[in-house]
Amino acid sequence: PGDAVLDLFAPANYAEFARVLAPGGLLYKVIPGPEHLRELRQLAGLPPKDEAGDEGLVHSHFEKHFQLVEEAALSSTLPLTEEAAHHLIHMTPLLFGRDTGALPVAELTHITIDGRLLVGRPPETE
């Protein structure tokens, strides 16, 4: 068993997280915030991220399975090289199934990473 599980912008398997955590262990889960990948959304002509929808659903799902201990906003805008922008465009699920060949990749010079850190522990079992 481990002292911590880290889940970054990924689907959660809360039963598995609880199974592998040592007693007193914590889950650190980062979920996308409203500004996450804003520049890429704009470049691809996608609508802004729904501020209340997905984040609220993921947050409430977290609290159904883990006791929320702490929460914090995390946000940073980072510079991108053209090579890094190409990698981002090809790896992000945001653009899966879309034709990305015509995107003006050179215009993507920075990217905002925005999230909420949820820290929790499994509910106590009797």
ZIVEN-V378725 format. One record per run of one state. SS is the DSSP state (alpha for helix, beta for strand, coil for the rest). FROM is the first residue (numbers start at 1). TO is the last residue. If there is no record, write none. Layout:
ss->SS from->FROM to->TO
ss->SS from->FROM to->TO
//
This chain:
ss->coil from->1 to->1
ss->beta from->2 to->8
ss->coil from->9 to->13
ss->alpha from->14 to->20
ss->beta from->21 to->32
ss->coil from->33 to->37
ss->alpha from->38 to->43
ss->coil from->44 to->52
ss->alpha from->53 to->65
ss->beta from->66 to->79
ss->coil from->80 to->81
ss->alpha from->82 to->91
ss->coil from->92 to->92
ss->alpha from->93 to->95
ss->coil from->96 to->104
ss->alpha from->105 to->107
ss->coil from->108 to->109
ss->beta from->110 to->122
ss->coil from->123 to->126
//
